[in-house]
Amino acid sequence: MGNEMWKLKEGVKLEAEEVAKIACALKSLAIYTALACDNDDDPDELKEVVDEGLEAINNIFEN
């Protein structure tokens, strides 16, 4: 996948906080997938983290 597929929206500066939200969402998905059968997971908390990550992606990248 080349860099030409990932274009920042005009005027967007890549903020560390937005990158961190994306990273946390991806890490949460990886952990959730690994422990999907475990009853100790919290799908509502995971959804919140993932939604924040998706919002961060939408804020900085063009569709």
Residue, then its C-alpha position, 0 to 999 in steps of 0.5 A: m500500500g503506497n503513501e498516495m492512498w493516505k492523503l491528509k485533509e487540506g490544512v490538517k496537521l498530524e497531531a500526536e493525540e489523534v495518532a495515539k487514539i488510532a493506535c489505542a483503537l487498533k491495539s484494543l481491537a487486537i487484544y479483543t480479538a485475542l481474548a474474544c472468548d474471555n468473559d472479562d472483556d468489556p465490549d462497551e469500553l472497546k466500542e468507545v475506544v474504537d469509535e474515538g480511533l475512527e473519529a480521529i482517522n476521519n478528522i485527519f484523512e480524506n475519504 
